[in-house]
Amino acid sequence: MDFSKLASLSIGLAAFLGGMWILLQIIKNLRRSNNNHVKQPPTMLATQPPRIATAGEQSADYWQAHFKVLETKIDTLIATVERMERKQ
């Protein structure tokens, strides 16, 4: 085996790995220095339409409103029966 070929491959590999290490150090320092900035929320969040209730939430709201109507009807009937009993 030719040692000059092996030496040139070793030097090439060392140069490549050194370049990658330097590149990673630069990226690490850039990320560290950019974390101090206040990040603004995207403008899309402010312009989103209001959230639509899920089917379960809509169902719960429907039944709560339905029971409130029934309660008011029952209260009205009770008040009417009490008035009728007082008149007798």
Backbone as JSON, one array per atom type, in Angstrom:
{
  "sequence": "MDFSKLASLSIGLAAFLGGMWILLQIIKNLRRSNNNHVKQPPTMLATQPPRIATAGEQSADYWQAHFKVLETKIDTLIATVERMERKQ",
  "N": [[0.84, -1.17, 0.0], [0.43, 2.22, -0.72], [1.95, 4.71, 1.09], [1.82, 7.45, 0.79], [-0.6, 7.96, -0.39], [-2.33, 7.12, 1.65], [-1.61, 8.97, 3.6], [-2.44, 11.38, 2.42], [-5.22, 10.94, 2.32], [-5.73, 10.81, 5.06], [-5.02, 13.4, 5.85], [-6.94, 14.85, 4.4], [-9.32, 13.87, 5.56], [-8.95, 14.76, 8.19], [-8.96, 17.53, 7.76], [-11.55, 17.88, 6.8], [-13.12, 17.02, 9.03], [-12.24, 18.92, 10.91], [-13.16, 21.28, 9.71], [-15.93, 20.81, 9.87], [-16.23, 20.8, 12.66], [-15.55, 23.45, 13.3], [-17.62, 24.78, 11.92], [-19.86, 23.82, 13.32], [-19.32, 24.98, 15.83], [-19.59, 27.69, 15.22], [-22.31, 27.8, 14.51], [-23.43, 27.04, 16.97], [-22.69, 29.22, 18.6], [-24.04, 31.29, 17.29], [-26.72, 30.54, 17.68], [-26.84, 30.7, 20.46], [-26.46, 33.44, 20.88], [-28.7, 34.53, 19.64], [-30.88, 33.82, 21.19], [-31.48, 35.68, 23.1], [-33.09, 37.64, 22.17], [-36.34, 39.14, 22.1], [-39.05, 37.31, 21.1], [-41.47, 37.95, 18.75], [-44.98, 37.3, 18.51], [-46.45, 35.57, 15.75], [-48.15, 37.45, 13.22], [-50.32, 36.23, 12.2], [-51.62, 34.89, 14.25], [-53.04, 36.85, 15.62], [-54.98, 37.52, 13.82], [-56.64, 35.38, 13.49], [-59.74, 33.61, 13.08], [-62.46, 33.44, 15.52], [-62.57, 30.69, 17.86], [-64.36, 27.74, 17.13], [-66.88, 26.08, 18.9], [-66.64, 22.72, 20.11], [-68.42, 19.69, 19.21], [-69.31, 18.42, 21.54], [-69.22, 20.52, 23.4], [-71.11, 22.24, 22.25], [-73.38, 20.63, 22.46], [-73.62, 20.41, 25.25], [-74.11, 23.1, 25.89], [-76.55, 23.41, 24.58], [-78.24, 21.63, 26.01], [-78.1, 22.75, 28.58], [-79.34, 25.23, 28.15], [-81.85, 24.27, 27.38], [-82.74, 22.97, 29.75], [-82.86, 25.2, 31.44], [-84.99, 26.59, 30.29], [-87.03, 24.72, 30.77], [-87.0, 24.75, 33.58], [-87.86, 27.39, 34.1], [-90.45, 27.22, 33.05], [-91.59, 25.31, 34.78], [-91.36, 26.7, 37.21], [-93.11, 28.81, 36.64], [-95.52, 27.39, 36.37], [-95.78, 26.37, 38.99], [-96.04, 28.74, 40.43], [-98.45, 29.64, 39.33], [-100.25, 27.6, 40.14], [-100.08, 27.94, 42.93], [-101.19, 30.52, 43.18], [-103.78, 29.95, 42.31], [-104.61, 28.21, 44.33], [-104.63, 29.94, 46.53], [-106.72, 31.63, 45.89], [-108.97, 30.08, 46.26]],
  "CA": [[0.0, 0.0, 0.0], [1.19, 3.46, -0.86], [1.75, 5.53, 2.28], [1.51, 8.84, 0.44], [-2.04, 8.0, -0.61], [-2.93, 7.04, 2.97], [-1.36, 10.23, 4.28], [-3.29, 12.41, 1.84], [-6.56, 10.66, 2.78], [-5.81, 11.18, 6.48], [-5.03, 14.87, 5.93], [-8.24, 15.27, 3.89], [-10.32, 13.57, 6.58], [-8.74, 15.67, 9.32], [-9.4, 18.86, 7.34], [-13.01, 17.84, 6.74], [-13.65, 16.99, 10.39], [-11.94, 20.21, 11.51], [-14.1, 22.25, 9.15], [-17.25, 20.54, 10.45], [-16.21, 21.23, 14.05], [-15.6, 24.92, 13.29], [-18.96, 25.15, 11.49], [-20.76, 23.56, 14.44], [-19.07, 25.98, 16.87], [-20.18, 28.95, 14.75], [-23.76, 27.66, 14.63], [-23.76, 27.04, 18.39], [-22.58, 30.58, 19.1], [-25.13, 32.09, 16.71], [-27.96, 30.18, 18.37], [-26.77, 31.21, 21.82], [-26.6, 34.89, 20.87], [-30.03, 34.9, 19.15], [-31.92, 33.46, 22.15], [-31.76, 36.79, 24.0], [-34.05, 38.55, 21.56], [-37.74, 38.86, 22.37], [-39.69, 36.81, 19.9], [-42.83, 38.47, 18.55], [-45.87, 36.27, 17.98], [-46.79, 35.81, 14.35], [-49.33, 38.28, 13.05], [-51.43, 35.38, 11.85], [-52.35, 34.54, 15.46], [-53.94, 37.93, 15.99], [-56.04, 37.66, 12.84], [-57.37, 34.14, 13.33], [-61.15, 33.7, 13.47], [-62.7, 32.86, 16.85], [-62.63, 29.23, 17.9], [-65.71, 27.16, 17.08], [-67.05, 25.09, 19.96], [-66.72, 21.34, 19.66], [-69.78, 19.13, 19.25], [-69.65, 18.19, 22.94], [-69.51, 21.82, 24.03], [-72.37, 22.72, 21.7], [-74.42, 19.8, 23.03], [-73.77, 20.8, 26.65], [-74.77, 24.4, 25.9], [-77.94, 23.2, 24.17], [-79.01, 21.02, 27.09], [-78.21, 23.72, 29.67], [-80.38, 26.18, 27.78], [-83.11, 23.55, 27.39], [-83.15, 22.78, 31.13], [-83.23, 26.5, 31.99], [-86.35, 26.86, 29.81], [-87.93, 23.84, 31.51], [-87.09, 25.25, 34.96], [-88.73, 28.58, 34.14], [-91.83, 26.77, 32.85], [-92.03, 24.66, 36.02], [-91.55, 27.77, 38.19], [-94.34, 29.52, 36.28], [-96.65, 26.52, 36.72], [-95.89, 26.33, 40.45], [-96.59, 30.03, 40.86], [-99.85, 29.68, 38.93], [-101.0, 26.7, 41.02], [-100.15, 28.59, 44.25], [-102.17, 31.61, 43.09], [-105.11, 29.35, 42.21], [-104.96, 27.69, 45.64], [-104.91, 31.07, 47.42], [-108.01, 32.21, 45.54], [-110.06, 29.22, 46.69]],
  "C": [[0.88, 1.23, 0.0], [0.88, 4.38, 0.32], [1.41, 6.98, 1.95], [0.01, 9.0, 0.18], [-2.78, 7.98, 0.72], [-2.76, 8.35, 3.73], [-2.26, 11.33, 3.73], [-4.76, 12.19, 2.23], [-6.74, 11.07, 4.24], [-5.86, 12.7, 6.64], [-6.37, 15.41, 5.45], [-9.35, 15.04, 4.91], [-10.19, 14.5, 7.77], [-9.21, 17.08, 8.97], [-10.93, 18.93, 7.29], [-13.62, 17.87, 8.14], [-13.39, 18.31, 11.13], [-12.9, 21.29, 11.01], [-15.5, 22.07, 9.72], [-17.31, 21.02, 11.89], [-16.3, 22.75, 14.14], [-17.0, 25.4, 12.91], [-19.97, 24.93, 12.62], [-20.56, 24.57, 15.58], [-19.69, 27.33, 16.49], [-21.69, 28.9, 14.91], [-24.18, 27.71, 16.09], [-23.7, 28.45, 18.97], [-23.67, 31.49, 18.54], [-26.45, 31.8, 17.4], [-27.96, 30.74, 19.78], [-26.99, 32.72, 21.85], [-27.99, 35.33, 20.41], [-31.13, 34.58, 20.14], [-32.29, 34.62, 23.06], [-32.79, 37.75, 23.43], [-35.48, 38.14, 21.92], [-38.41, 38.45, 21.07], [-41.12, 37.34, 19.85], [-43.72, 37.35, 18.03], [-46.2, 36.57, 16.53], [-48.07, 36.63, 14.23], [-50.54, 37.44, 12.7], [-52.27, 35.01, 13.08], [-53.37, 35.6, 15.82], [-55.12, 38.02, 15.03], [-56.85, 36.39, 12.65], [-58.83, 34.32, 13.73], [-61.37, 33.09, 14.85], [-62.88, 31.34, 16.76], [-64.08, 28.78, 17.91], [-65.79, 26.07, 18.15], [-67.15, 23.69, 19.36], [-68.16, 20.85, 19.78], [-70.22, 18.88, 20.69], [-70.0, 19.48, 23.67], [-70.84, 22.38, 23.54], [-73.54, 21.94, 22.3], [-74.68, 20.19, 24.48], [-74.48, 22.15, 26.74], [-76.24, 24.27, 25.55], [-78.76, 22.66, 25.34], [-79.13, 21.94, 28.28], [-79.31, 24.74, 29.37], [-81.75, 25.52, 27.83], [-83.62, 23.37, 28.82], [-83.52, 24.1, 31.8], [-84.65, 26.87, 31.57], [-87.35, 26.0, 30.58], [-88.09, 24.31, 32.95], [-87.99, 26.48, 35.05], [-90.18, 28.2, 33.92], [-92.38, 26.14, 34.12], [-92.27, 25.72, 37.09], [-92.83, 28.55, 37.9], [-95.57, 28.7, 36.64], [-96.85, 26.46, 38.24], [-96.49, 27.63, 40.95], [-98.07, 30.14, 40.5], [-100.71, 28.81, 39.83], [-101.12, 27.33, 42.41], [-101.15, 29.73, 44.25], [-103.59, 31.06, 43.05], [-105.55, 28.8, 43.58], [-105.3, 28.8, 46.62], [-106.28, 31.66, 47.14], [-109.17, 31.36, 46.05], [-110.39, 29.36, 48.1]]
}
